[in-house]
């Protein structure tokens, strides 16, 4: 029995295909800037936690 790919993976692949076909490239800074516009995003909250952890460990 063949394993079905997860819907999330298929969705991500189709988005990549769309982006490549339109040849839209987004740099890291622009990506973070767009995330910052949506301040409640999971990625932004994760990055904030990493920064706090790093700051806490560098100052001690």
LOVEX-743394 format. One line per field, with one value per residue (C-alpha): residue number from 0; chain; x, y, z. Coordinates in steps of 0.05 Angstrom, whole numbers, plus 5000, padded with zeros to 4 digits. Last residue first. Example, Ala and Ser with C-alpha at 12.3 -4.5 7.8 and 13.67 -1.06 7.14 Angstrom:
<lumgus>
pos = [1 / 0]
unit = [A / A]
u = [5273 / 5246]
v = [4979 / 4910]
w = [5143 / 5156]
</lumgus>
This chain:
<lumgus>
pos = [59 / 58 / 57 / 56 / 55 / 54 / 53 / 52 / 51 / 50 / 49 / 48 / 47 / 46 / 45 / 44 / 43 / 42 / 41 / 40 / 39 / 38 / 37 / 36 / 35 / 34 / 33 / 32 / 31 / 30 / 29 / 28 / 27 / 26 / 25 / 24 / 23 / 22 / 21 / 20 / 19 / 18 / 17 / 16 / 15 / 14 / 13 / 12 / 11 / 10 / 9 / 8 / 7 / 6 / 5 / 4 / 3 / 2 / 1 / 0]
unit = [A / A / A / A / A / A / A / A / A / A / A / A / A / A / A / A / A / A / A / A / A / A / A / A / A / A / A / A / A / A / A / A / A / A / A / A / A / A / A / A / A / A / A / A / A / A / A / A / A / A / A / A / A / A / A / A / A / A / A / A]
u = [5504 / 5491 / 5498 / 5450 / 5392 / 5402 / 5401 / 5338 / 5304 / 5324 / 5299 / 5232 / 5224 / 5239 / 5185 / 5134 / 5151 / 5143 / 5077 / 5047 / 5014 / 5052 / 5025 / 5064 / 5126 / 5119 / 5124 / 5188 / 5216 / 5206 / 5234 / 5297 / 5304 / 5299 / 5237 / 5241 / 5182 / 5196 / 5121 / 5131 / 5177 / 5127 / 5071 / 5114 / 5134 / 5061 / 5044 / 5099 / 5076 / 5004 / 5028 / 5069 / 5011 / 4964 / 5010 / 5036 / 4997 / 5036 / 5031 / 5000]
v = [5710 / 5761 / 5713 / 5661 / 5709 / 5744 / 5678 / 5655 / 5722 / 5719 / 5647 / 5665 / 5725 / 5681 / 5631 / 5687 / 5712 / 5643 / 5631 / 5694 / 5744 / 5805 / 5800 / 5859 / 5829 / 5768 / 5812 / 5844 / 5775 / 5753 / 5819 / 5809 / 5737 / 5752 / 5740 / 5716 / 5719 / 5682 / 5676 / 5602 / 5594 / 5623 / 5579 / 5517 / 5534 / 5543 / 5476 / 5442 / 5473 / 5450 / 5380 / 5378 / 5403 / 5352 / 5295 / 5249 / 5184 / 5122 / 5066 / 5000]
w = [5641 / 5587 / 5529 / 5557 / 5570 / 5503 / 5466 / 5502 / 5489 / 5415 / 5408 / 5441 / 5394 / 5334 / 5357 / 5365 / 5296 / 5266 / 5301 / 5272 / 5320 / 5295 / 5225 / 5196 / 5229 / 5184 / 5122 / 5150 / 5167 / 5094 / 5067 / 5109 / 5088 / 5014 / 4972 / 4900 / 4853 / 4788 / 4771 / 4755 / 4814 / 4862 / 4835 / 4840 / 4910 / 4929 / 4898 / 4937 / 5003 / 4991 / 4974 / 5038 / 5080 / 5048 / 5071 / 5017 / 5012 / 5030 / 4979 / 5000]
</lumgus>
